Amino acid sequence: SYVVHGLRPQERKTFYEEVSRVTTHRIIFYEHSDAPSIGIRVAEWLEGGRYFSFIRTAEKELRETFDDLDIVRLSKRITLFIVNQK
């Protein structure tokens, strides 16, 4: 949870491929939504801001690697990206 957005794009691709390889049923990525609080925005900016590019490309990146993706917005601030392995 809250890990994938901190990786660089190529690291995320490698990560997605590896979790796909070792998972047989379902993968759930627990992440910030596209409407983070001001505190999260400041923290992400101080960390280097990979979150900001991730959130714009998350769905596209995940669909490029996984066939079955569900996106569930738990709240204004939290999104689940659920991958069902075949």
Buried (B, 14 or more C-beta within 10 A) or exposed (E): EEEBBBBEEEEBBEBBEEBBEEEEEEBEBBBBBEBBEEEBBEEBEEEEEBBBEBBEEBEEBBEEBBEEBEEEEEEEEBBBBBBEEE
